[in-house]
Amino acid sequence: MLILSRQCAISFAVLLLAGCSLEPRAGASRSTPNGSKAPSEALAALSAQGPSAEAASAPATSAPPQSAAPAATRPAAFVAPYPRATWRLAQDDDLDRVVLWFSQILIRHAGARNEVPFVLGYWSSAPPPATRTREEALALAQQLAEQAAQDPSRFAELARRHSEDLPSRDEGGAVGGYKATVLNMWPQILDALAALQPGQSSRVVETKYGFHILYRSAPPAEAMMGGAHIVIGHENAPWLAVFAADKTPKRSREEALRVANELYRRARAEPERFSELAKEFSEHADAVAGGDFGEWSTRAFASFPPRSRRLSELAVGEVGAPIETHLGFEIVRRTALRPRKQYRAHLLIFPFDEFNDAAPNTDASERQKAFLQANAAATALARTPARFARWDAGHLVWQWEEGRELAPLTALLEPLDVGQITAKPVVTEYGFVVAQRLAPEPVEQLDWHTELPAPEQPDLARFFDYIEAANARTFLPMFATRVQQELGLTDAAAEQLRALHDVSGRLVDNTPYHVLMQVVGSVLEGTRQLLGEQGYATYRAVLNRDAADILLGAPADSPREQGF
């Protein structure tokens, strides 16, 4: 009988993980409105005007070198990452309420991805490709890291002069507040932030975007803030198609910035007209509400961290210079707080867009087909509303606060009583929607944290999600063979334990996570029944120990650790 030592078992499992990858999976689909139009006459006129003196603080159009080349394989001069931090043992629910504020300096090279970092979807600001080698980029990054470490107060200055991430460069490298579960896609970034205190800068950290120097910022003072915005899109910000009021624009990034700068000048001169300007010029669907995007806590994670960060910098009534997001350029105004309604609805969704990790992609005929289906549903349900719950479409029950999302649908629901159905379909980020208004439910107030959790025991759901089904299929039998020594089992009981952990017939390489966890649950419950409570407690202690060793000890240069 083969007996594996604990160290041998852990080493073998770690080697398995060296082949794991977290590359974005193609084929994920979501309903998103899209299309194409020329700029409106009003916007076209604005785009012809150059930036004004008042807009001098807005983002510059010049672009430092970036690259469109694919990520290279591991180079010889590997950059040692920070030690793995114990946030890796935490439950996703705990990480989901942690928001970290930081800035960055990004130095690209010819093998780096030409994308904006830390965005769960493709977004390129279209700078020219970098020509420097990886070695040249690393040397420059290390020089900047040393300068930042010597005087962290110069970080913003260094970022403006050297960083090659366009959206954050003109903000002194500030990217805003990100949820830990978002940054979990780039674990080496979270490890670095876990090692820093506010006011400290990092050594060089490598991702597929290039080399980063990070600066951890103190969280903003806790307060509520309201805001409105004007969004001006361009061809290199395809995600506006998901939230657009109509068809997305055909204009360059430089042209969009000229338009945004001129609108900023006008809004700054007459801030009381901001809502009018938003209704006339903004290309976001919330233009119907004067660009209102609701109220947020300064400590909460907002879907667009740069927007929330700009809002927190403003006084009530003040208009901020344009910021760049993956929607385009946004001019933000801080608004006074006011009572906000909760809306809740049962949505029938008729999707017409598909997108993956690249960008939204719409077939005009699919959009028309979806509209006709939604319109037919609205007409039929007006006659027989009892059929709503059984209608052949995507179903979603959703609740939101006024301003935070779904502005066109909010406007349709407002005059309706609970139980009534919208008379016509409306375009949302989900697709065409027909909705039945429901009574809102009580809202849980989230408690946001500013420090990463550091649990003593690993979350097994996170562990098995990390190793995935292909490795779980090998790990479980290997673990059963080894743990029987510590349990002191009879030959018969050891054979039963190994049989329970043989999941080769139930797991394949692409087994979905929920199925994987069902299989793991059945293994654990069967083990509990076999060993009894005392034996199972010992078994779980050993499993927790091994899981923690693997989560905190996989090779730092494995593809899994390189992030997106």
C-alpha positions as CSV (number, residue, x, y, z in Angstrom):
1,M,0.0,0.0,0.0
2,L,1.4,3.4,-1.0
3,I,1.8,5.8,2.0
4,L,2.6,9.5,1.2
5,S,4.2,11.8,3.7
6,R,2.5,15.1,4.4
7,Q,5.3,17.1,2.8
8,C,5.3,14.8,-0.3
9,A,1.5,15.2,-0.7
10,I,1.6,19.0,-0.3
11,S,4.5,19.3,-2.7
12,F,2.7,17.1,-5.3
13,A,-0.5,19.2,-5.0
14,V,1.5,22.4,-5.3
15,L,3.1,21.1,-8.5
16,L,-0.3,20.4,-9.9
17,L,-1.3,24.0,-9.3
18,A,1.6,25.3,-11.3
19,G,-0.5,24.4,-14.4
20,C,-3.7,26.1,-13.3
21,S,-4.7,29.2,-15.2
22,L,-7.2,32.0,-14.6
23,E,-7.3,33.2,-18.2
24,P,-10.7,34.8,-19.0
25,R,-13.1,32.3,-20.3
26,A,-14.7,33.1,-23.6
27,G,-18.3,32.4,-24.4
28,A,-19.9,34.1,-21.3
29,S,-23.0,35.9,-22.4
30,R,-25.0,38.8,-21.1
31,S,-27.7,40.8,-22.6
32,T,-26.5,44.3,-23.6
33,P,-27.8,47.0,-25.8
34,N,-25.5,48.1,-28.6
35,G,-25.4,49.7,-32.0
36,S,-23.7,52.5,-33.9
37,K,-24.4,56.1,-34.8
38,A,-22.7,59.2,-35.8
39,P,-22.3,61.9,-33.1
40,S,-25.3,64.2,-32.8
41,E,-25.1,67.6,-34.4
42,A,-24.7,69.2,-31.0
43,L,-21.9,66.9,-30.0
44,A,-20.3,67.2,-33.4
45,A,-20.2,71.0,-32.9
46,L,-18.6,70.7,-29.5
47,S,-16.0,68.3,-30.8
48,A,-14.7,70.9,-33.2
49,Q,-13.8,73.2,-30.4
50,G,-10.4,72.9,-28.7
51,P,-9.9,72.5,-24.9
52,S,-10.3,75.7,-23.0
53,A,-8.2,77.2,-20.2
54,E,-10.7,76.1,-17.7
55,A,-10.3,72.5,-18.8
56,A,-6.5,72.5,-18.4
57,S,-6.7,70.1,-15.5
58,A,-8.5,67.5,-17.6
59,P,-6.8,64.4,-19.0
60,A,-4.2,64.9,-21.7
61,T,-4.5,63.4,-25.1
62,S,-0.9,62.4,-25.4
63,A,-0.2,58.8,-24.7
64,P,2.9,57.1,-23.4
65,P,4.0,53.8,-25.0
66,Q,1.9,50.7,-24.4
67,S,1.7,47.4,-26.2
68,A,-0.7,45.2,-28.0
69,A,1.5,42.2,-27.9
70,P,0.4,39.1,-26.0
71,A,1.8,38.2,-22.6
72,A,5.1,36.3,-22.8
73,T,6.0,33.2,-21.0
74,R,7.9,33.4,-17.7
75,P,11.2,35.3,-18.3
76,A,14.5,34.4,-16.8
77,A,14.6,37.5,-14.5
78,F,11.6,36.7,-12.5
79,V,10.3,39.4,-10.1
80,A,9.8,38.0,-6.7
81,P,6.3,38.8,-5.5
82,Y,5.2,39.6,-1.9
83,P,4.6,36.7,0.4
84,R,1.2,35.2,0.2
85,A,-1.1,36.9,2.7
86,T,-3.7,35.1,4.8
87,W,-6.6,36.9,3.0
88,R,-6.3,33.9,0.7
89,L,-7.9,31.7,3.4
90,A,-10.9,34.0,3.8
91,Q,-14.5,33.4,2.6
92,D,-15.6,35.3,-0.4
93,D,-18.4,37.0,1.6
94,D,-15.8,38.5,4.0
95,L,-13.6,39.7,1.1
96,D,-16.7,41.1,-0.7
97,R,-17.1,43.8,2.0
98,V,-13.5,45.0,2.0
99,V,-12.6,48.1,-0.1
100,L,-9.0,49.1,-0.6
101,W,-7.8,52.5,-1.9
102,F,-4.6,52.7,-3.9
103,S,-2.7,54.4,-6.6
104,Q,-0.3,52.9,-9.2
105,I,2.6,53.6,-11.5
106,L,2.5,51.2,-14.5
107,I,5.5,50.6,-16.8
108,R,4.7,48.6,-19.9
109,H,7.0,46.6,-22.2
110,A,6.7,44.9,-25.6
111,G,5.3,41.7,-24.0
112,A,2.6,43.4,-21.9
113,R,-1.1,43.4,-22.6
114,N,-2.5,46.6,-24.0
115,E,-5.3,47.0,-21.6
116,V,-6.3,49.1,-18.6
117,P,-5.5,47.1,-15.4
118,F,-8.0,45.8,-12.9
119,V,-11.0,45.9,-15.1
120,L,-13.1,42.7,-15.6
121,G,-13.4,43.1,-19.3
122,Y,-11.4,44.5,-22.2
123,W,-10.6,48.2,-22.2
124,S,-7.9,49.8,-24.2
125,S,-7.1,53.5,-24.3
126,A,-5.3,53.0,-27.6
127,P,-1.8,54.3,-26.9
128,P,1.0,53.4,-29.2
129,P,2.7,50.1,-28.5
130,A,5.7,50.0,-26.2
131,T,9.0,49.3,-27.8
132,R,11.2,48.8,-24.7
133,T,12.1,45.3,-23.6
134,R,11.0,43.6,-20.5
135,E,14.4,44.1,-18.9
136,E,14.4,47.8,-19.8
137,A,10.9,48.2,-18.3
138,L,11.9,46.4,-15.1
139,A,15.0,48.6,-14.7
140,L,12.9,51.7,-15.0
141,A,10.2,50.4,-12.6
142,Q,12.8,49.5,-10.0
143,Q,14.3,53.0,-10.2
144,L,10.8,54.5,-9.7
145,A,10.0,52.1,-6.8
146,E,13.2,53.3,-5.1
147,Q,12.3,56.9,-5.5
148,A,8.8,56.4,-4.2
149,A,10.1,54.5,-1.2
150,Q,12.5,57.2,-0.3
151,D,9.8,59.9,-0.5
152,P,6.2,58.5,-0.8
153,S,4.8,62.1,-0.9
154,R,6.3,62.2,-4.5
155,F,4.2,59.3,-5.7
156,A,1.6,61.3,-7.5
157,E,4.3,63.4,-9.2
158,L,6.1,60.3,-10.3
159,A,2.9,58.7,-11.6
160,R,2.0,61.8,-13.7
161,R,5.5,61.9,-15.2
162,H,6.0,58.1,-15.8
163,S,2.9,56.0,-15.5
164,E,1.7,54.3,-18.7
165,D,-1.9,53.7,-17.5
166,L,-3.7,56.6,-19.1
167,P,-6.9,56.8,-17.0
168,S,-5.0,56.9,-13.7
169,R,-1.9,58.8,-14.8
170,D,-3.5,62.2,-14.9
171,E,-5.0,61.6,-11.5
172,G,-1.6,61.1,-9.9
173,G,-1.9,57.3,-10.3
174,A,-5.1,57.2,-8.2
175,V,-7.5,54.4,-9.2
176,G,-10.0,54.7,-6.4
177,G,-11.4,52.1,-4.1
178,Y,-11.7,48.4,-5.2
179,K,-13.4,45.5,-3.6
180,A,-11.0,42.7,-2.6
181,T,-13.1,40.2,-4.5
182,V,-12.4,42.2,-7.7
183,L,-8.7,42.4,-7.0
184,N,-8.7,38.7,-6.2
185,M,-8.3,38.2,-10.0
186,W,-4.8,39.6,-9.5
187,P,-3.7,38.0,-6.3
188,Q,-0.2,39.3,-6.4
189,I,-1.7,42.9,-6.2
190,L,-3.8,42.0,-3.1
191,D,-0.7,40.4,-1.5
192,A,1.3,43.6,-2.0
193,L,-1.5,45.8,-0.6
194,A,-1.9,43.5,2.4
195,A,1.8,44.2,3.2
196,L,1.4,48.0,3.0
197,Q,0.1,50.5,5.5
198,P,-1.6,53.7,4.2
199,G,1.1,56.1,3.0
200,Q,3.5,53.4,2.0
201,S,4.6,52.4,-1.5
202,S,5.5,49.0,-2.8
203,R,8.4,47.4,-4.5
204,V,7.8,46.3,-8.1
205,V,4.9,43.9,-8.7
206,E,4.5,42.2,-12.1
207,T,1.3,41.4,-13.9
208,K,0.5,40.7,-17.5
209,Y,0.0,44.5,-17.9
210,G,3.6,45.2,-17.1
211,F,5.3,46.4,-13.9
212,H,3.4,48.2,-11.1
213,I,4.5,50.3,-8.2
214,L,1.6,50.6,-5.8
215,Y,0.8,53.2,-3.1
216,R,-1.8,52.4,-0.5
217,S,-4.0,55.3,0.3
218,A,-6.0,56.0,3.5
219,P,-9.7,55.4,3.1
220,P,-11.8,58.6,2.6
221,A,-13.7,60.0,5.6
222,E,-17.0,58.2,5.9
223,A,-20.0,60.1,4.4
224,M,-22.8,59.8,1.9
225,M,-22.6,61.6,-1.4
226,G,-24.9,62.1,-4.4
227,G,-23.8,62.6,-7.9
228,A,-24.7,63.1,-11.6
229,H,-22.6,62.8,-14.7
230,I,-22.3,63.4,-18.4
231,V,-20.8,60.6,-20.4
232,I,-19.0,61.1,-23.7
233,G,-18.0,57.9,-25.4
234,H,-15.5,56.9,-28.1
235,E,-14.4,54.0,-30.1
236,N,-11.9,52.7,-27.6
237,A,-14.5,52.5,-24.8
238,P,-16.8,49.8,-26.1
239,W,-18.5,49.1,-22.8
240,L,-20.7,52.2,-23.2
241,A,-22.7,50.0,-25.5
242,V,-23.9,48.2,-22.3
243,F,-25.3,51.4,-20.7
244,A,-25.9,53.6,-23.7
245,A,-29.0,55.7,-24.1
246,D,-29.0,54.9,-27.8
247,K,-26.5,53.8,-30.4
248,T,-22.9,54.2,-29.4
249,P,-20.8,57.0,-31.0
250,K,-18.2,56.8,-33.8
251,R,-15.4,59.1,-32.6
252,S,-11.8,58.9,-31.5
253,R,-10.6,59.2,-28.0
254,E,-9.1,62.6,-28.7
255,E,-12.3,63.9,-30.2
256,A,-14.3,62.6,-27.2
257,L,-11.9,64.4,-24.8
258,R,-12.3,67.7,-26.7
259,V,-16.1,67.3,-26.3
260,A,-15.8,66.5,-22.6
261,N,-13.5,69.4,-22.0
262,E,-15.9,71.8,-23.6
263,L,-18.8,70.4,-21.6
264,Y,-16.7,70.7,-18.4
265,R,-16.1,74.3,-19.2
266,R,-19.8,75.0,-19.7
267,A,-20.9,73.0,-16.7
268,R,-18.3,74.6,-14.4
269,A,-19.5,78.1,-15.5
270,E,-23.1,77.2,-15.0
271,P,-23.4,74.3,-12.6
272,E,-27.1,74.8,-12.1
273,R,-27.6,73.8,-15.7
274,F,-25.8,70.5,-15.3
275,S,-29.0,68.4,-15.5
276,E,-29.9,70.1,-18.8
277,L,-26.5,69.5,-20.2
278,A,-26.7,65.9,-19.3
279,K,-30.1,65.4,-20.9
280,E,-28.8,67.1,-24.1
281,F,-25.4,65.6,-24.4
282,S,-24.8,62.6,-22.2
283,E,-24.7,59.2,-24.1
284,H,-25.5,57.2,-21.0
285,A,-29.0,55.8,-20.5
286,D,-29.4,57.8,-17.3
287,A,-29.4,61.0,-19.3
288,V,-33.3,60.8,-19.0
289,A,-32.7,61.5,-15.3
290,G,-30.3,64.4,-15.8
291,G,-27.3,62.1,-15.4
292,D,-28.3,61.2,-11.8
293,F,-26.4,58.1,-10.6
294,G,-27.7,58.0,-7.1
295,E,-26.2,58.2,-3.6
296,W,-23.2,56.2,-2.3
297,S,-21.1,55.9,0.8
298,T,-17.5,57.2,0.4
299,R,-16.4,53.9,1.9
300,A,-18.6,51.7,-0.3
301,F,-17.4,50.0,-3.5
302,A,-19.0,51.6,-6.5
303,S,-19.1,49.9,-9.9
304,F,-16.9,52.6,-11.3
305,P,-14.1,53.5,-8.7
306,P,-12.7,56.5,-10.6
307,R,-16.1,58.1,-10.7
308,S,-16.7,57.6,-6.9
309,R,-13.2,58.9,-6.2
310,R,-13.8,62.1,-8.2
311,L,-17.1,62.5,-6.4
312,S,-15.5,62.3,-3.0
313,E,-13.1,65.1,-4.0
314,L,-15.9,67.6,-4.7
315,A,-18.0,69.9,-2.6
316,V,-21.8,69.8,-3.1
317,G,-22.6,71.6,-6.3
318,E,-19.1,71.5,-7.6
319,V,-18.2,70.0,-11.1
320,G,-15.0,68.0,-11.5
321,A,-12.7,67.8,-14.5
322,P,-13.3,64.9,-16.9
323,I,-12.1,61.5,-15.8
324,E,-11.6,58.5,-18.1
325,T,-13.5,55.3,-17.4
326,H,-14.4,52.3,-19.6
327,L,-17.5,54.2,-20.7
328,G,-15.5,57.0,-22.1
329,F,-15.0,60.4,-20.5
330,E,-17.2,61.5,-17.6
331,I,-17.8,64.9,-16.2
332,V,-19.1,64.5,-12.6
333,R,-21.0,66.9,-10.3
334,R,-21.7,66.3,-6.6
335,T,-25.3,66.8,-5.8
336,A,-27.2,67.4,-2.5
337,L,-28.5,64.4,-0.6
338,R,-32.3,63.8,-0.8
339,P,-34.8,61.1,0.0
340,R,-34.5,58.2,-2.5
341,K,-37.1,55.6,-3.4
342,Q,-36.5,51.9,-3.6
343,Y,-37.9,50.1,-6.8
344,R,-38.4,46.4,-7.2
345,A,-39.7,44.6,-10.3
346,H,-40.1,41.3,-11.9
347,L,-38.2,41.6,-15.2
348,L,-38.9,39.7,-18.5
349,I,-35.6,40.0,-20.3
350,F,-35.2,39.7,-24.1
351,P,-31.4,39.8,-24.7
352,F,-29.8,40.8,-27.9
353,D,-26.1,41.3,-27.2
354,E,-23.4,38.9,-26.4
355,F,-20.0,39.8,-24.9
356,N,-17.0,38.0,-23.5
357,D,-13.7,39.2,-22.1
358,A,-13.2,41.3,-25.2
359,A,-16.0,43.7,-25.9
360,P,-19.8,43.9,-26.6
361,N,-20.8,42.6,-30.0
362,T,-24.2,43.1,-31.5
363,D,-26.0,41.9,-34.6
364,A,-28.5,44.5,-35.7
365,S,-30.9,41.8,-36.7
366,E,-30.7,40.2,-33.3
367,R,-31.5,43.5,-31.7
368,Q,-34.6,43.9,-33.9
369,K,-35.7,40.4,-33.2
370,A,-35.4,40.9,-29.4
371,F,-37.4,44.2,-29.7
372,L,-40.2,42.5,-31.6
373,Q,-40.4,39.7,-29.0
374,A,-40.4,42.2,-26.1
375,N,-43.0,44.3,-27.8
376,A,-45.3,41.3,-28.5
377,A,-45.0,40.3,-24.9
378,A,-45.9,43.8,-23.7
379,T,-49.0,43.9,-26.0
380,A,-50.1,40.4,-25.0
381,L,-49.6,40.9,-21.2
382,A,-51.6,44.1,-21.3
383,R,-54.6,41.9,-22.2
384,T,-53.7,38.9,-20.0
385,P,-51.3,40.1,-17.2
386,A,-51.8,36.7,-15.4
387,R,-49.5,35.1,-18.0
388,F,-46.5,37.3,-16.9
389,A,-44.9,34.7,-14.6
390,R,-45.2,32.0,-17.2
391,W,-44.0,34.0,-20.2
392,D,-41.2,32.4,-22.2
393,A,-38.3,34.8,-21.5
394,G,-35.5,35.4,-19.1
395,H,-36.9,36.1,-15.6
396,L,-35.2,38.3,-12.9
397,V,-36.5,39.9,-9.8
398,W,-34.5,42.9,-9.0
399,Q,-34.5,45.8,-6.5
400,W,-32.6,49.0,-6.8
401,E,-32.4,52.5,-5.3
402,E,-33.5,55.5,-7.4
403,G,-30.6,56.7,-9.5
404,R,-28.2,53.8,-9.0
405,E,-29.2,51.9,-12.1
406,L,-32.0,51.2,-14.7
407,A,-33.0,54.9,-15.1
408,P,-35.2,54.4,-18.2
409,L,-37.1,51.5,-16.4
410,T,-37.4,53.6,-13.3
411,A,-39.2,56.3,-15.3
412,L,-41.6,53.8,-16.7
413,L,-42.3,52.2,-13.3
414,E,-42.8,55.4,-11.4
415,P,-46.5,56.0,-12.4
416,L,-47.5,52.3,-12.0
417,D,-49.1,50.7,-9.0
418,V,-47.7,47.5,-7.5
419,G,-48.7,44.6,-9.8
420,Q,-49.0,46.7,-13.0
421,I,-46.9,45.9,-16.0
422,T,-45.0,48.4,-18.3
423,A,-47.0,49.1,-21.5
424,K,-43.9,48.9,-23.7
425,P,-40.4,47.4,-23.6
426,V,-37.4,49.5,-22.5
427,V,-33.7,49.0,-23.3
428,T,-31.6,48.3,-20.2
429,E,-28.1,46.8,-19.7
430,Y,-29.8,43.4,-19.6
431,G,-31.5,43.8,-23.0
432,F,-35.1,44.7,-23.8
433,V,-37.2,44.5,-20.6
434,V,-40.9,44.3,-19.8
435,A,-41.4,44.7,-16.1
436,Q,-44.1,44.2,-13.4
437,R,-43.7,46.5,-10.5
438,L,-43.4,44.8,-7.1
439,A,-43.4,46.1,-3.5
440,P,-39.9,46.8,-2.3
441,E,-38.4,44.8,0.5
442,P,-36.3,46.0,3.4
443,V,-32.7,46.8,2.4
444,E,-29.7,45.5,4.3
445,Q,-27.2,48.2,5.1
446,L,-23.8,46.8,4.2
447,D,-20.9,47.2,6.6
448,W,-17.8,48.0,4.6
449,H,-14.3,47.3,5.9
450,T,-11.0,48.8,5.0
451,E,-8.6,46.0,6.1
452,L,-8.2,42.5,4.6
453,P,-9.4,39.6,6.8
454,A,-6.7,37.3,8.2
455,P,-8.5,34.0,9.3
456,E,-6.6,31.2,11.0
457,Q,-8.4,28.5,9.1
458,P,-9.1,28.2,5.3
459,D,-12.4,28.4,3.7
460,L,-12.8,25.0,2.0
461,A,-15.1,26.4,-0.7
462,R,-12.3,28.8,-1.7
463,F,-9.8,26.0,-1.6
464,F,-11.6,23.7,-3.9
465,D,-12.5,26.6,-6.2
466,Y,-8.8,27.4,-6.3
467,I,-7.6,23.9,-7.2
468,E,-10.6,23.3,-9.6
469,A,-12.1,20.0,-10.5
470,A,-9.2,18.6,-12.4
471,N,-6.8,18.9,-9.5
472,A,-9.5,17.9,-6.9
473,R,-9.9,14.6,-8.7
474,T,-6.2,13.9,-7.9
475,F,-6.0,15.7,-4.5
476,L,-8.9,13.9,-2.7
477,P,-7.6,10.3,-3.2
478,M,-4.1,11.4,-2.4
479,F,-5.3,13.1,0.8
480,A,-7.3,10.0,1.8
481,T,-4.2,7.8,1.4
482,R,-2.1,10.0,3.6
483,V,-4.6,11.0,6.3
484,Q,-5.4,7.4,7.2
485,Q,-2.0,7.3,9.0
486,E,-3.0,10.1,11.3
487,L,-6.4,8.6,11.9
488,G,-5.0,5.2,12.7
489,L,-7.6,3.4,10.7
490,T,-8.1,-0.3,10.2
491,D,-7.4,-1.7,6.8
492,A,-11.1,-2.1,6.2
493,A,-11.9,1.5,7.3
494,A,-8.9,2.8,5.2
495,E,-10.3,1.1,2.2
496,Q,-13.7,2.7,2.7
497,L,-12.1,6.1,3.1
498,R,-10.2,5.8,-0.1
499,A,-13.3,4.6,-1.9
500,L,-15.2,7.7,-0.7
501,H,-12.5,10.0,-2.0
502,D,-12.2,8.3,-5.4
503,V,-14.2,10.9,-7.4
504,S,-12.7,10.1,-10.8
505,G,-16.1,9.0,-12.1
506,R,-17.8,12.2,-10.9
507,L,-15.4,15.0,-11.8
508,V,-13.9,15.9,-15.2
509,D,-11.7,18.8,-16.1
510,N,-14.5,21.2,-16.9
511,T,-16.9,20.2,-14.1
512,P,-18.7,23.4,-13.0
513,Y,-18.0,24.8,-9.5
514,H,-21.4,24.1,-8.1
515,V,-21.2,20.4,-9.2
516,L,-17.6,20.2,-7.7
517,M,-18.9,21.5,-4.4
518,Q,-21.8,19.0,-4.4
519,V,-19.3,16.2,-4.9
520,V,-17.0,17.6,-2.2
521,G,-20.0,17.9,0.2
522,S,-20.9,14.3,-0.3
523,V,-17.3,13.2,0.3
524,L,-17.2,15.1,3.6
525,E,-20.6,13.9,4.8
526,G,-19.7,10.3,3.9
527,T,-16.4,10.7,5.8
528,R,-18.3,12.1,8.9
529,Q,-20.5,9.0,9.0
530,L,-17.6,6.7,8.5
531,L,-15.3,8.2,11.2
532,G,-17.7,9.6,13.7
533,E,-17.5,13.1,15.2
534,Q,-14.2,12.7,17.0
535,G,-12.4,11.1,14.0
536,Y,-14.0,13.6,11.6
537,A,-12.7,16.5,13.7
538,T,-9.2,15.1,13.3
539,Y,-9.8,14.6,9.6
540,R,-11.0,18.2,9.1
541,A,-8.1,19.6,11.1
542,V,-5.6,17.8,8.8
543,L,-7.6,18.9,5.7
544,N,-7.6,22.5,6.9
545,R,-3.9,22.4,7.5
546,D,-3.1,21.0,4.1
547,A,-5.5,23.4,2.3
548,A,-3.9,26.3,4.0
549,D,-0.4,25.1,3.0
550,I,-1.5,24.8,-0.6
551,L,-3.3,28.2,-0.7
552,L,-0.3,29.9,0.9
553,G,2.4,28.0,-0.8
554,A,1.8,27.4,-4.6
555,P,4.6,28.6,-6.9
556,A,4.5,32.4,-7.2
557,D,5.4,32.1,-10.9
558,S,2.6,29.7,-11.8
559,P,0.1,30.9,-14.5
560,R,-2.6,31.0,-11.8
561,E,-0.6,33.6,-9.9
562,Q,-0.1,35.9,-12.9
563,G,-3.8,36.9,-12.8
564,F,-5.7,38.2,-15.8
